[in-house]
Amino acid sequence: MTVPTNIDIYYKAIELFFKDNPNATTIPEIEELIEGGYWDKAKQELMRGEKVNYETEQVRYVQSLINELSRMGFRVIFDDEELNRIQQGIMELKQIEEKQKELEKPPDFEVEFKKRIREMYSRVPPKCPNCKIFMSKYIKDGKIIYVCKLCGHSETRQLK
């Protein structure tokens, strides 16, 4: 099992944050995610998810081996405990696959999530190149004007 990267943890923590706070309009800082417990929760979910995926793949692999050996004329015999575990895993996989076929697939959460982040990020004003703080936003004559309140640096962009 591999440890999830910080980027994976960050995106998962943001996903969890927005699930708990659907009306939030800004992306939280990493420190806020850590303080709110989202960072640890995301890390745990990612690690748990990888373990479940590994076990699922292991059951599928064993099932494919059993099927292949059966086609070749062999009979596979396990001890009772192992056989029960494998058969239970196979039944669970079949049930999951049936449910997935029955249910309509909801909109892809990841696509919606990225779209929402892009939309929210477009509302964040740029940082001043001199002071490294966010600039204030003003709209005038169809243009967006960003002004730094500390040094007076300004940038003008066309309104979309």
DSSP file (Angstrom, degrees, kcal/mol; ACC not computed):
  #  RESIDUE AA STRUCTURE BP1 BP2  ACC     N-H-->O    O-->H-N    N-H-->O    O-->H-N    TCO  KAPPA ALPHA  PHI   PSI    X-CA   Y-CA   Z-CA
    1    1 A M              0   0    0      0, 0.0     2,-0.3     0, 0.0    46,-0.0   0.000 360.0 360.0 360.0 130.8    0.0    0.0    0.0
    2    2 A T        -     0   0    0     45,-0.0    48,-0.1     1,-0.0     3,-0.0  -0.651 360.0-115.1 -94.8 152.7    1.4    3.4   -1.0
    3    3 A V        -     0   0    0     -2,-0.3    40,-0.0     1,-0.1    -1,-0.0  -0.701  37.9-111.2 -83.1 134.0    1.0    6.5    1.1
    4    4 A P        -     0   0    0      0, 0.0    -1,-0.1     0, 0.0    43,-0.1  -0.317  33.5-112.1 -65.1 148.3   -1.1    9.2   -0.7
    5    5 A T     >  -     0   0    0      1,-0.1     4,-2.4    -3,-0.0     5,-0.2  -0.310  25.0-109.1 -75.3 163.9    0.8   12.3   -1.8
    6    6 A N  H  > S+     0   0    0      1,-0.2     4,-2.8     2,-0.2     5,-0.1   0.842 120.3  55.5 -62.1 -33.0    0.2   15.7   -0.3
    7    7 A I  H  > S+     0   0    0      2,-0.2     4,-2.5     1,-0.2     5,-0.2   0.931 108.4  47.2 -66.3 -44.3   -1.6   16.8   -3.5
    8    8 A D  H  > S+     0   0    0      1,-0.2     4,-2.3     2,-0.2    -2,-0.2   0.924 114.1  47.9 -60.6 -43.6   -4.0   13.9   -3.3
    9    9 A I  H  X S+     0   0    0     -4,-2.4     4,-2.9     2,-0.2    -2,-0.2   0.908 110.3  52.8 -63.2 -41.7   -4.6   14.6    0.4
   10   10 A Y  H  X S+     0   0    0     -4,-2.8     4,-2.3     2,-0.2    -2,-0.2   0.937 111.7  44.2 -60.2 -49.0   -5.1   18.4   -0.4
   11   11 A Y  H  X S+     0   0    0     -4,-2.5     4,-2.3     1,-0.2    -1,-0.2   0.895 115.2  48.3 -65.2 -39.5   -7.8   17.7   -3.0
   12   12 A K  H  X S+     0   0    0     -4,-2.3     4,-2.6    -5,-0.2    -1,-0.2   0.902 110.8  51.5 -66.7 -39.7   -9.5   15.1   -0.9
   13   13 A A  H  X S+     0   0    0     -4,-2.9     4,-2.5     2,-0.2    -2,-0.2   0.900 110.6  48.4 -63.9 -40.2   -9.5   17.5    2.1
   14   14 A I  H  X S+     0   0    0     -4,-2.3     4,-2.6     2,-0.2     5,-0.2   0.909 110.2  52.2 -64.9 -41.1  -11.0   20.3    0.0
   15   15 A E  H  X S+     0   0    0     -4,-2.3     4,-1.6     1,-0.2    -2,-0.2   0.931 111.8  45.6 -59.4 -46.1  -13.6   17.8   -1.2
   16   16 A L  H  X S+     0   0    0     -4,-2.6     4,-2.0     2,-0.2    -1,-0.2   0.886 110.8  54.3 -64.4 -38.6  -14.5   16.9    2.4
   17   17 A F  H  X S+     0   0    0     -4,-2.5     4,-2.1     1,-0.2    -2,-0.2   0.932 110.1  45.6 -60.3 -47.0  -14.5   20.6    3.4
   18   18 A F  H  < S+     0   0    0     -4,-2.6    -1,-0.2     1,-0.2    -2,-0.2   0.773 108.4  56.9 -71.9 -25.1  -17.1   21.4    0.6
   19   19 A K  H  < S+     0   0    0     -4,-1.6    -1,-0.2    -5,-0.2    -2,-0.2   0.907 115.0  38.2 -67.0 -40.2  -19.2   18.4    1.5
   20   20 A D  H  < S+     0   0    0     -4,-2.0    -2,-0.2     1,-0.2    -1,-0.2   0.779 128.7  34.3 -78.4 -27.6  -19.4   19.8    5.1
   21   21 A N    ><  +     0   0    0     -4,-2.1     3,-1.8    -5,-0.2    -1,-0.2  -0.639  65.1 165.7-128.5  72.5  -19.7   23.4    4.0
   22   22 A P  T 3  S+     0   0    0      0, 0.0    -1,-0.1     0, 0.0    -4,-0.1   0.723  77.4  54.4 -65.1 -20.6  -21.7   23.5    0.7
   23   23 A N  T 3  S+     0   0    0      2,-0.0    -5,-0.1     0, 0.0     2,-0.1   0.403  78.5 123.3 -93.6   4.0  -22.2   27.3    0.9
   24   24 A A    <   -     0   0    0     -3,-1.8     3,-0.0    -6,-0.1    -3,-0.0  -0.383  41.0-169.8 -65.9 142.1  -18.5   28.1    1.3
   25   25 A T        +     0   0    0     -2,-0.1     2,-0.3     1,-0.0    -1,-0.1   0.496  62.1  58.1-113.1  -7.4  -17.3   30.5   -1.4
   26   26 A T  S    S-     0   0    0     97,-0.0    95,-0.1    98,-0.0    -1,-0.0  -0.926  82.3-113.8-125.9 151.9  -13.5   30.4   -0.9
   27   27 A I        -     0   0    0     -2,-0.3   -13,-0.0    90,-0.1    -2,-0.0  -0.693  40.3-122.2 -80.8 127.0  -11.0   27.6   -1.0
   28   28 A P        -     0   0    0      0, 0.0     2,-0.1     0, 0.0    -1,-0.1  -0.324  22.4-111.4 -71.4 152.8   -9.6   27.1    2.5
   29   29 A E     >  -     0   0    0      1,-0.1     4,-2.0    -2,-0.0     5,-0.2  -0.337  31.1-107.1 -73.1 162.6   -5.8   27.3    3.2
   30   30 A I  H  > S+     0   0    0      1,-0.2     4,-2.4     2,-0.2     5,-0.2   0.892 121.2  55.8 -59.4 -40.1   -3.9   24.2    4.1
   31   31 A E  H  > S+     0   0    0      1,-0.2     4,-2.8     2,-0.2    -1,-0.2   0.892 106.6  50.1 -60.7 -39.3   -3.7   25.4    7.7
   32   32 A E  H  > S+     0   0    0      2,-0.2     4,-2.3     1,-0.2     6,-0.3   0.882 109.8  50.8 -66.6 -37.6   -7.4   25.8    7.9
   33   33 A L  H  <>S+     0   0    0     -4,-2.0     6,-1.5     2,-0.2     5,-1.5   0.890 112.6  46.6 -66.2 -38.5   -7.9   22.2    6.5
   34   34 A I  H ><5S+     0   0    0     -4,-2.4     3,-1.2     4,-0.2     6,-0.2   0.940 113.6  47.6 -67.6 -47.2   -5.4   20.9    9.1
   35   35 A E  H 3<5S+     0   0    0     -4,-2.8    -2,-0.2     1,-0.3    -1,-0.2   0.870 111.1  51.6 -62.5 -36.9   -7.1   22.8   12.0
   36   36 A G  T 3<5S-     0   0    0     -4,-2.3    -1,-0.3    -5,-0.2    -2,-0.2   0.529 113.9-117.4 -78.6  -5.1  -10.5   21.7   10.9
   37   37 A G  T <>5S+     0   0    0     -3,-1.2     4,-1.8    -4,-0.4    -3,-0.2   0.471  83.5 118.4  84.3   1.7   -9.4   18.0   10.9
   38   38 A Y  H  >< +     0   0    0     -5,-1.5     4,-2.6    -6,-0.3    -4,-0.2   0.845  69.0  57.2 -70.6 -33.0  -10.0   17.7    7.1
   39   39 A W  H  > S+     0   0    0     -6,-1.5     4,-2.3     2,-0.2    -1,-0.2   0.951 111.2  40.6 -63.6 -50.4   -6.4   16.9    6.3
   40   40 A D  H  > S+     0   0    0     -7,-0.2     4,-2.5    -6,-0.2    -1,-0.2   0.898 115.6  51.4 -65.9 -40.3   -6.2   13.9    8.7
   41   41 A K  H  X S+     0   0    0     -4,-1.8     4,-2.4     2,-0.2    -1,-0.2   0.911 110.9  48.4 -63.3 -42.1   -9.6   12.7    7.6
   42   42 A A  H  X S+     0   0    0     -4,-2.6     4,-2.7     2,-0.2     5,-0.2   0.916 111.2  50.2 -64.0 -43.7   -8.7   12.9    4.0
   43   43 A K  H  X S+     0   0    0     -4,-2.3     4,-2.3     1,-0.2    -2,-0.2   0.918 111.7  47.9 -61.6 -43.7   -5.4   11.0    4.5
   44   44 A Q  H  X S+     0   0    0     -4,-2.5     4,-2.7     2,-0.2     5,-0.2   0.915 112.3  48.8 -63.8 -42.9   -7.2    8.3    6.4
   45   45 A E  H  X S+     0   0    0     -4,-2.4     4,-2.8     2,-0.2    -2,-0.2   0.910 111.7  48.9 -64.9 -41.4   -9.9    7.9    3.7
   46   46 A L  H  X S+     0   0    0     -4,-2.7     4,-2.0     2,-0.2    -1,-0.2   0.916 114.0  45.6 -64.8 -41.7   -7.3    7.8    1.0
   47   47 A M  H  X S+     0   0    0     -4,-2.3     4,-1.6    -5,-0.2    -2,-0.2   0.906 115.1  47.1 -68.5 -39.9   -5.3    5.1    2.8
   48   48 A R  H  X S+     0   0    0     -4,-2.7     4,-2.2    -5,-0.2    -2,-0.2   0.900 110.7  53.3 -66.1 -40.7   -8.4    3.1    3.6
   49   49 A G  H  X S+     0   0    0     -4,-2.8     4,-2.4     1,-0.2    -2,-0.2   0.883 106.7  51.6 -62.8 -39.6   -9.6    3.4    0.0
   50   50 A E  H  X S+     0   0    0     -4,-2.0     4,-2.4     2,-0.2    -1,-0.2   0.888 108.9  51.1 -65.2 -38.1   -6.4    2.1   -1.3
   51   51 A K  H  X S+     0   0    0     -4,-1.6     4,-2.5     2,-0.2    -2,-0.2   0.925 110.5  48.2 -64.5 -44.5   -6.6   -0.9    1.0
   52   52 A V  H  X S+     0   0    0     -4,-2.2     4,-2.5     1,-0.2    -2,-0.2   0.918 112.2  49.4 -61.9 -43.8  -10.1   -1.7   -0.1
   53   53 A N  H  X S+     0   0    0     -4,-2.4     4,-2.5     2,-0.2    -1,-0.2   0.893 110.1  51.5 -62.6 -39.6   -9.1   -1.4   -3.8
   54   54 A Y  H  X S+     0   0    0     -4,-2.4     4,-2.3     2,-0.2    -2,-0.2   0.930 111.6  46.2 -62.7 -46.1   -6.1   -3.7   -3.2
   55   55 A E  H  X S+     0   0    0     -4,-2.5     4,-2.3     2,-0.2    -2,-0.2   0.894 112.0  51.6 -65.0 -39.2   -8.4   -6.3   -1.6
   56   56 A T  H  X S+     0   0    0     -4,-2.5     4,-2.3     1,-0.2    -2,-0.2   0.927 111.1  47.2 -61.7 -45.4  -10.9   -6.0   -4.3
   57   57 A E  H  X S+     0   0    0     -4,-2.5     4,-2.4     1,-0.2    -1,-0.2   0.873 109.8  54.3 -64.2 -37.1   -8.2   -6.5   -7.0
   58   58 A Q  H  X S+     0   0    0     -4,-2.3     4,-2.4     2,-0.2    -1,-0.2   0.921 109.0  47.5 -63.5 -43.9   -6.9   -9.5   -5.0
   59   59 A V  H  X S+     0   0    0     -4,-2.3     4,-2.5     1,-0.2    -2,-0.2   0.912 112.3  49.9 -64.3 -42.4  -10.3  -11.1   -5.0
   60   60 A R  H  X S+     0   0    0     -4,-2.3     4,-2.4     2,-0.2    -2,-0.2   0.899 110.5  50.6 -62.3 -40.0  -10.7  -10.5   -8.8
   61   61 A Y  H  X S+     0   0    0     -4,-2.4     4,-2.3     2,-0.2    -2,-0.2   0.933 111.0  47.3 -63.6 -46.5   -7.3  -11.9   -9.5
   62   62 A V  H  X S+     0   0    0     -4,-2.4     4,-2.7     1,-0.2    -2,-0.2   0.910 111.6  51.9 -61.7 -42.0   -8.1  -15.1   -7.5
   63   63 A Q  H  X S+     0   0    0     -4,-2.5     4,-2.6     1,-0.2    -1,-0.2   0.908 109.3  49.4 -61.4 -42.2  -11.4  -15.4   -9.3
   64   64 A S  H  X S+     0   0    0     -4,-2.4     4,-2.4     2,-0.2    -1,-0.2   0.889 111.0  50.1 -65.7 -37.5   -9.7  -15.1  -12.7
   65   65 A L  H  X S+     0   0    0     -4,-2.3     4,-2.7     2,-0.2     5,-0.2   0.930 111.1  48.6 -63.8 -44.6   -7.2  -17.8  -11.7
   66   66 A I  H  X S+     0   0    0     -4,-2.7     4,-2.4     1,-0.2    -2,-0.2   0.923 112.7  48.4 -61.2 -44.7  -10.0  -20.1  -10.5
   67   67 A N  H  X S+     0   0    0     -4,-2.6     4,-2.1     2,-0.2    -1,-0.2   0.918 112.7  47.9 -62.1 -43.9  -11.9  -19.5  -13.8
   68   68 A E  H  X S+     0   0    0     -4,-2.4     4,-1.4     1,-0.2    -2,-0.2   0.920 113.0  47.2 -65.0 -44.6   -8.8  -20.2  -15.9
   69   69 A L  H  <>S+     0   0    0     -4,-2.7     5,-2.6     1,-0.2     4,-0.4   0.880 110.6  53.3 -64.8 -36.9   -7.9  -23.3  -14.0
   70   70 A S  H ><5S+     0   0    0     -4,-2.4     3,-1.2    -5,-0.2    -2,-0.2   0.901 106.8  51.8 -64.1 -40.2  -11.5  -24.6  -14.3
   71   71 A R  H 3<5S+     0   0    0     -4,-2.1    -1,-0.2     1,-0.3    -2,-0.2   0.823 107.1  54.0 -64.1 -30.7  -11.4  -24.0  -18.1
   72   72 A M  T 3<5S-     0   0    0     -4,-1.4    -1,-0.3    -5,-0.2    -2,-0.2   0.523 125.2-103.5 -82.7  -4.9   -8.2  -26.1  -18.2
   73   73 A G  T < 5S+     0   0    0     -3,-1.2    -3,-0.2    -4,-0.4     2,-0.2   0.487  77.2 132.6  99.2   4.2   -9.9  -29.0  -16.4
   74   74 A F      < -     0   0    0     -5,-2.6     2,-0.5    -6,-0.2    -1,-0.3  -0.525  48.6-140.5 -86.7 156.4   -8.4  -28.5  -12.9
   75   75 A R        -     0   0    0     -2,-0.2     2,-0.5     2,-0.0    -5,-0.0  -0.980  14.5-147.1-117.4 121.5  -10.4  -28.4   -9.7
   76   76 A V        -     0   0    0     -2,-0.5     2,-0.4   -10,-0.1   -10,-0.0  -0.762  14.9-170.7 -93.5 127.5   -9.3  -25.8   -7.1
   77   77 A I        +     0   0    0     -2,-0.5     2,-0.3     6,-0.0    -2,-0.0  -0.977   5.1 179.4-123.2 128.7   -9.7  -26.8   -3.5
   78   78 A F        -     0   0    0     -2,-0.4     2,-0.1     1,-0.1    -2,-0.0  -0.767  38.8 -94.2-115.6 163.4   -9.2  -24.4   -0.6
   79   79 A D     >  -     0   0    0     -2,-0.3     4,-2.8     1,-0.1     5,-0.2  -0.455  48.7-102.6 -71.1 160.0   -9.5  -24.9    3.1
   80   80 A D  H  > S+     0   0    0      1,-0.2     4,-2.6     2,-0.2     5,-0.2   0.860 117.7  49.0 -57.1 -44.1  -13.0  -23.9    4.4
   81   81 A E  H  > S+     0   0    0      1,-0.2     4,-2.0     2,-0.2    -1,-0.2   0.927 115.3  43.4 -64.9 -45.0  -12.1  -20.6    5.9
   82   82 A E  H  > S+     0   0    0      2,-0.2     4,-2.5     1,-0.2    -2,-0.2   0.908 113.8  51.3 -67.6 -41.1  -10.2  -19.4    2.9
   83   83 A L  H  X S+     0   0    0     -4,-2.8     4,-2.9     1,-0.2     5,-0.3   0.919 109.9  49.6 -61.7 -44.1  -12.9  -20.7    0.5
   84   84 A N  H  X S+     0   0    0     -4,-2.6     4,-2.5    -5,-0.2    -1,-0.2   0.910 111.2  49.5 -61.2 -42.0  -15.6  -18.9    2.5
   85   85 A R  H  X S+     0   0    0     -4,-2.0     4,-2.2     2,-0.2    -2,-0.2   0.914 114.1  44.9 -63.6 -43.3  -13.6  -15.6    2.4
   86   86 A I  H  X S+     0   0    0     -4,-2.5     4,-2.4     2,-0.2    -2,-0.2   0.925 114.3  48.1 -68.4 -44.1  -13.0  -15.8   -1.3
   87   87 A Q  H  X S+     0   0    0     -4,-2.9     4,-2.5     1,-0.2    -2,-0.2   0.888 111.4  50.9 -64.5 -37.9  -16.6  -16.8   -2.1
   88   88 A Q  H  X S+     0   0    0     -4,-2.5     4,-2.5    -5,-0.3    -1,-0.2   0.922 110.7  49.0 -64.6 -42.7  -17.9  -14.0    0.1
   89   89 A G  H  X S+     0   0    0     -4,-2.2     4,-2.3     2,-0.2    -2,-0.2   0.893 111.3  49.6 -62.0 -40.5  -15.6  -11.5   -1.7
   90   90 A I  H  X S+     0   0    0     -4,-2.4     4,-2.4     2,-0.2    -2,-0.2   0.912 111.0  49.1 -65.4 -42.9  -16.8  -12.8   -5.1
   91   91 A M  H  X S+     0   0    0     -4,-2.5     4,-2.5     2,-0.2    -2,-0.2   0.911 110.8  50.6 -63.0 -42.1  -20.5  -12.5   -4.1
   92   92 A E  H  X S+     0   0    0     -4,-2.5     4,-2.5     1,-0.2    -2,-0.2   0.915 110.3  50.0 -62.8 -41.8  -19.9   -8.9   -2.8
   93   93 A L  H  X S+     0   0    0     -4,-2.3     4,-2.7     1,-0.2    -2,-0.2   0.922 110.6  49.4 -61.9 -43.5  -18.2   -8.0   -6.1
   94   94 A K  H  X S+     0   0    0     -4,-2.4     4,-2.3     1,-0.2    -2,-0.2   0.905 111.5  49.1 -63.1 -40.5  -21.1   -9.4   -8.1
   95   95 A Q  H  X S+     0   0    0     -4,-2.5     4,-2.5     2,-0.2    -1,-0.2   0.914 111.8  48.9 -64.3 -42.4  -23.6   -7.5   -6.0
   96   96 A I  H  X S+     0   0    0     -4,-2.5     4,-2.4     1,-0.2    -2,-0.2   0.926 111.5  49.1 -62.9 -44.8  -21.6   -4.3   -6.4
   97   97 A E  H  X S+     0   0    0     -4,-2.7     4,-1.8     1,-0.2    -1,-0.2   0.894 111.4  49.9 -62.8 -39.8  -21.4   -4.8  -10.2
   98   98 A E  H  X S+     0   0    0     -4,-2.3     4,-2.2     2,-0.2    -2,-0.2   0.915 110.6  49.3 -64.4 -43.2  -25.2   -5.4  -10.4
   99   99 A K  H  X S+     0   0    0     -4,-2.5     4,-2.6     1,-0.2    -2,-0.2   0.894 109.2  52.6 -63.1 -39.6  -26.0   -2.3   -8.3
  100  100 A Q  H  < S+     0   0    0     -4,-2.4    -1,-0.2     1,-0.2    -2,-0.2   0.882 110.9  47.1 -64.0 -37.2  -23.7   -0.2  -10.6
  101  101 A K  H  < S+     0   0    0     -4,-1.8    -1,-0.2    -5,-0.2    -2,-0.2   0.880 113.8  48.3 -69.9 -37.3  -25.5   -1.5  -13.6
  102  102 A E  H  < S+     0   0    0     -4,-2.2    -2,-0.2    -5,-0.1     2,-0.2   0.903 102.5  69.9 -70.1 -42.5  -29.0   -0.9  -12.1
  103  103 A L  S  < S-     0   0    0     -4,-2.6     2,-0.3    -5,-0.2     0, 0.0  -0.481  88.1-114.8 -81.0 145.8  -28.3    2.6  -10.9
  104  104 A E        -     0   0    0     -2,-0.2    -1,-0.1     1,-0.1    -2,-0.1  -0.585  38.8-109.7 -71.4 139.4  -28.0    5.6  -13.2
  105  105 A K        -     0   0    0     -2,-0.3     3,-0.1    -4,-0.1    -1,-0.1  -0.595  33.9-133.7 -74.3 123.5  -24.5    6.9  -12.9
  106  106 A P        -     0   0    0      0, 0.0     3,-0.1     0, 0.0    -1,-0.0  -0.236  42.4 -69.7 -69.1 166.1  -24.6   10.3  -11.2
  107  107 A P        -     0   0    0      0, 0.0     2,-0.4     0, 0.0     3,-0.0  -0.270  65.2 -90.9 -56.5 142.5  -22.6   13.2  -12.6
  108  108 A D     >  -     0   0    0      1,-0.2     4,-2.1    -3,-0.1     5,-0.2  -0.393  35.7-154.8 -60.9 114.7  -18.9   12.7  -12.2
  109  109 A F  H  > S+     0   0    0     -2,-0.4     4,-3.0     1,-0.2     5,-0.2   0.878  90.7  55.7 -61.4 -39.4  -18.1   14.3   -8.9
  110  110 A E  H  > S+     0   0    0      2,-0.2     4,-2.6     1,-0.2    -1,-0.2   0.908 108.2  47.4 -63.6 -41.0  -14.5   15.0   -9.8
  111  111 A V  H  > S+     0   0    0      2,-0.2     4,-2.3     1,-0.2    -1,-0.2   0.932 115.0  45.9 -64.4 -45.6  -15.5   16.9  -13.0
  112  112 A E  H  X S+     0   0    0     -4,-2.1     4,-2.4     2,-0.2    -2,-0.2   0.898 112.8  51.2 -62.8 -40.4  -18.0   19.0  -11.0
  113  113 A F  H  X S+     0   0    0     -4,-3.0     4,-2.4     2,-0.2    -2,-0.2   0.926 111.3  46.2 -63.7 -46.5  -15.5   19.6   -8.2
  114  114 A K  H  X S+     0   0    0     -4,-2.6     4,-2.7     1,-0.2    -1,-0.2   0.888 111.9  52.4 -64.1 -38.7  -12.8   20.8  -10.6
  115  115 A K  H  X S+     0   0    0     -4,-2.3     4,-2.3    -5,-0.2    -1,-0.2   0.912 110.6  47.7 -62.5 -42.7  -15.3   23.0  -12.4
  116  116 A R  H  X S+     0   0    0     -4,-2.4     4,-2.6     2,-0.2    -2,-0.2   0.896 111.6  49.8 -66.5 -40.1  -16.4   24.5   -9.1
  117  117 A I  H  X S+     0   0    0     -4,-2.4     4,-3.2     2,-0.2     5,-0.2   0.932 111.2  48.9 -63.9 -44.9  -12.7   25.1   -8.0
  118  118 A R  H  X S+     0   0    0     -4,-2.7     4,-1.9     2,-0.2    -2,-0.2   0.917 112.5  48.8 -59.7 -42.8  -12.0   26.8  -11.4
  119  119 A E  H  X S+     0   0    0     -4,-2.3     4,-0.6     1,-0.2    -1,-0.2   0.916 115.2  43.6 -63.3 -43.4  -15.0   29.0  -11.0
  120  120 A M  H >X S+     0   0    0     -4,-2.6     3,-0.9     1,-0.2     4,-0.5   0.890 111.6  53.7 -69.5 -38.3  -14.1   29.9   -7.5
  121  121 A Y  H >< S+     0   0    0     -4,-3.2     3,-1.1     1,-0.3    -1,-0.2   0.846 100.8  60.8 -65.9 -32.0  -10.4   30.5   -8.4
  122  122 A S  H 3< S+     0   0    0     -4,-1.9    -1,-0.3     1,-0.3    -2,-0.2   0.745 101.4  54.8 -67.3 -20.2  -11.4   32.9  -11.1
  123  123 A R  H << S+     0   0    0     -3,-0.9    -1,-0.3    -4,-0.6    -2,-0.2   0.622  85.6  97.6 -85.1 -13.4  -13.0   35.1   -8.5
  124  124 A V  S << S-     0   0    0     -3,-1.1   -98,-0.0    -4,-0.5    -3,-0.0  -0.633  77.0-128.4 -78.8 124.8   -9.8   35.3   -6.4
  125  125 A P        -     0   0    0      0, 0.0    -2,-0.1     0, 0.0    -1,-0.1  -0.316  29.0 -99.1 -69.9 156.8   -7.9   38.5   -7.2
  126  126 A P        -     0   0    0      0, 0.0     9,-2.3     0, 0.0     2,-0.3  -0.267  36.3-108.8 -71.0 162.6   -4.3   38.3   -8.2
  127  127 A K  B     -A  134   0A   0      7,-0.2     7,-0.2     1,-0.1    21,-0.1  -0.696  34.7-104.9 -90.1 145.7   -1.5   39.0   -5.7
  128  128 A C     >  -     0   0    0      5,-3.1     4,-2.0    -2,-0.3     5,-0.1  -0.502  21.9-140.4 -66.5 131.7    0.5   42.2   -6.0
  129  129 A P  T  4 S+     0   0    0      0, 0.0    -1,-0.1     0, 0.0    -2,-0.0   0.772 100.2  42.2 -67.2 -23.1    4.0   41.3   -7.5
  130  130 A N  T  4 S+     0   0    0      3,-0.1    -2,-0.0     1,-0.1    -3,-0.0   0.926 128.4  23.0 -86.5 -49.9    5.6   43.8   -5.1
  131  131 A C  T  4 S-     0   0    0      2,-0.2     3,-0.1     0, 0.0    -1,-0.1   0.651  89.3-135.4 -95.7 -18.5    3.8   43.2   -1.8
  132  132 A K     <  +     0   0    0     -4,-2.0     2,-0.3     1,-0.3    -5,-0.1   0.785  64.9 119.8  64.1  29.7    2.6   39.6   -2.3
  133  133 A I  S    S-     0   0    0     -5,-0.1    -5,-3.1    -7,-0.0    -1,-0.3  -0.846  74.4 -88.8-116.9 159.8   -0.9   40.5   -0.9
  134  134 A F  B     -A  127   0A   0     -2,-0.3    -7,-0.2    -7,-0.2     2,-0.2  -0.424  43.5-130.5 -68.6 140.2   -4.2   40.2   -2.7
  135  135 A M        -     0   0    0     -9,-2.3    13,-0.2    13,-0.1     2,-0.2  -0.556  21.2-105.9 -89.9 155.7   -5.2   43.3   -4.7
  136  136 A S  E     -B  147   0B   0     11,-3.1    11,-2.5    -2,-0.2     2,-0.5  -0.516  32.8-132.2 -79.0 149.2   -8.6   45.0   -4.4
  137  137 A K  E     +B  146   0B   0      9,-0.2     2,-0.3    -2,-0.2     9,-0.2  -0.889  26.4 173.7-111.2 131.2  -11.0   44.6   -7.3
  138  138 A Y  E     -B  145   0B   0      7,-2.5     7,-3.9    -2,-0.5     2,-0.5  -0.985  18.6-148.2-132.2 144.2  -12.9   47.4   -9.0
  139  139 A I  E     +B  144   0B   0     -2,-0.3     2,-0.3     5,-0.2     5,-0.2  -0.962  27.0 159.1-115.9 126.7  -15.1   47.3  -12.1
  140  140 A K  E >   -B  143   0B   0      3,-2.5     3,-1.4    -2,-0.5    -2,-0.1  -0.969  63.4 -10.1-150.5 129.8  -15.3   50.4  -14.4
  141  141 A D  T 3  S-     0   0    0     -2,-0.3     3,-0.1     1,-0.3    -1,-0.1   0.856 127.4 -51.5  53.1  42.6  -16.2   50.8  -18.0
  142  142 A G  T 3  S+     0   0    0      1,-0.2    17,-2.0    16,-0.1     2,-0.3   0.657 118.4 107.0  73.5  15.1  -16.3   47.1  -18.7
  143  143 A K  E <   -BC 140 158B   0     -3,-1.4    -3,-2.5    15,-0.2     2,-0.5  -0.925  65.5-132.7-125.3 151.0  -12.9   46.6  -17.3
  144  144 A I  E     -BC 139 157B   0     13,-3.4    13,-2.7    -2,-0.3     2,-0.5  -0.899  21.8-164.4-101.2 127.3  -11.7   45.0  -14.1
  145  145 A I  E     -BC 138 156B   0     -7,-3.9    -7,-2.5    -2,-0.5     2,-0.5  -0.958   2.7-163.0-116.5 121.8   -9.1   47.0  -12.3
  146  146 A Y  E     -BC 137 155B   0      9,-3.0     9,-2.4    -2,-0.5     2,-0.4  -0.899  12.0-175.3-103.5 129.8   -7.0   45.4   -9.5
  147  147 A V  E     -BC 136 154B   0    -11,-2.5   -11,-3.1    -2,-0.5     2,-0.5  -0.986  23.0-134.6-130.2 133.9   -5.2   47.8   -7.2
  148  148 A C     >  -     0   0    0      5,-3.0     4,-1.3    -2,-0.4   -13,-0.1  -0.749  11.0-154.0 -84.1 127.2   -2.8   47.1   -4.3
  149  149 A K  T  4 S+     0   0    0     -2,-0.5    -1,-0.1     2,-0.1   -14,-0.1   0.695  89.1  48.8 -76.4 -17.8   -3.8   49.1   -1.3
  150  150 A L  T  4 S+     0   0    0      3,-0.1    -1,-0.1     1,-0.0   -15,-0.0   0.937 129.0  11.9 -85.8 -52.9   -0.2   49.1    0.1
  151  151 A C  T  4 S-     0   0    0      2,-0.1    -2,-0.1     0, 0.0    -1,-0.0   0.606  94.1-120.1-106.3 -12.2    2.0   50.1   -2.8
  152  152 A G     <  +     0   0    0     -4,-1.3    -3,-0.1     1,-0.3     2,-0.0   0.470  54.3 156.4  88.6   1.2   -0.6   51.4   -5.4
  153  153 A H        -     0   0    0     -6,-0.1    -5,-3.0     1,-0.0     2,-0.3  -0.351  21.6-168.4 -59.6 139.2    0.3   48.9   -8.1
  154  154 A S  E     -C  147   0B   0     -7,-0.2     2,-0.3   -19,-0.1    -7,-0.2  -0.967  17.5-168.0-136.4 152.9   -2.6   48.3  -10.5
  155  155 A E  E     -C  146   0B   0     -9,-2.4    -9,-3.0    -2,-0.3     2,-0.4  -0.990  10.6-151.4-135.2 143.0   -3.5   45.9  -13.3
  156  156 A T  E     +C  145   0B   0     -2,-0.3     2,-0.3   -11,-0.2   -11,-0.2  -0.953  16.4 175.0-119.5 136.0   -6.4   46.2  -15.8
  157  157 A R  E     -C  144   0B   0    -13,-2.7   -13,-3.4    -2,-0.4     2,-0.2  -0.957  34.8-102.4-135.7 154.2   -8.2   43.3  -17.5
  158  158 A Q  E     -C  143   0B   0     -2,-0.3     2,-0.3   -15,-0.2   -15,-0.2  -0.535  38.4-114.3 -74.4 140.5  -11.1   43.0  -19.8
  159  159 A L              0   0    0    -17,-2.0    -1,-0.1    -2,-0.2   -20,-0.0  -0.588 360.0 360.0 -72.8 133.5  -14.4   41.9  -18.2
  160  160 A K              0   0    0     -2,-0.3    -1,-0.1    -3,-0.0   -17,-0.0   0.478 360.0 360.0 -77.8 360.0  -15.5   38.5  -19.6
